[in-house]
Amino acid sequence: RDKDGNLVPDPLLWPSGMETTIEYVHSKGLGFGLYGDKGTKDCARNPGQLGHEKQDADFLAKYKVDWFKEDSCYSDSSNHS
């Protein structure tokens, strides 16, 4: 996340940029999905969504993500709704 709490795509994971990759997937007639976690971190210890739900939803919409899989590796029972 940046200083304002927004997700920042990792350039090592997205060397051509996330937007370019998603556009390519869509150009093939496919949907694109990402994964996240409702807790403080995801299962791989990347930033989680807790406290950033609206920001992350805006991020997913901006990049035209079709599907989002949400886990709860680093969440407690108060985050499960």
N, C-alpha and C positions, 0 to 999 in steps of 0.2 A: 504494500500500500504506500501511497505517497503521503506527504505531510498532512494532507486534508482527509486521509482515510480512504481514498479511491484506489481500486485495484489497478495495478500496473502490470501489463503482460511482460513475462520474463523473456528478454530477447534471445536467450539461449534455447528456450523451448519454442519460440516463434521467430526464427531468423529472418523470415520474409515479412514478418509482422502478422499479428492476429487477424486484422481486417483482410489482408491479402489472402490468407489461408481460408478464411470463411467464405470470401467471394469465390474462390476456386471450387470449394466444396459445393456451394450453391450452383455454380455454373454447370456442374455435372448432374444437377437435378437431385442432389442429396440434401438432407438436413444436417445441421451441425449442432453438436451438444457439448456442454461443459459440465464439470463436476465441482461441487463445493460442499461445505459443511455448515450446519447451523450453529456450531460452537465457535470457540475462539480460534481454532485451527482446523484444517482438514486432516484426513488420515495420514497424509504425507508431511504434515506439519507446516503447510502453507497457510496464509491468513484465512481465517474462517469468516463467516458472515455476521456473527453476533455483534449487534450494535451498528451494523452497516447494511442492513437489509434493503433499505430504499436505494442507497448508493449502488449496491450490487445489482439490483433489479434494473436500474438505469443503465448500468454498464452492459448488462445482457441485452437490453433493448437497443442500445447504441450500436453494438456489434452484430445485431440481428441473429442472436443465438436462438435456435429452434427448440432445443430441449435443455433442461438443467436437472441433473441428478444431485439430490441433496442427501448427505449422510449426517451422522451425528457422533463422530468419533471423539470430538472434544467438546461435547455439550453435556450439560447435566439435565436432570428430569424437568427443570423449570423451562427449558428451551423446547420441549417436545409438545407440539400442539397440532 
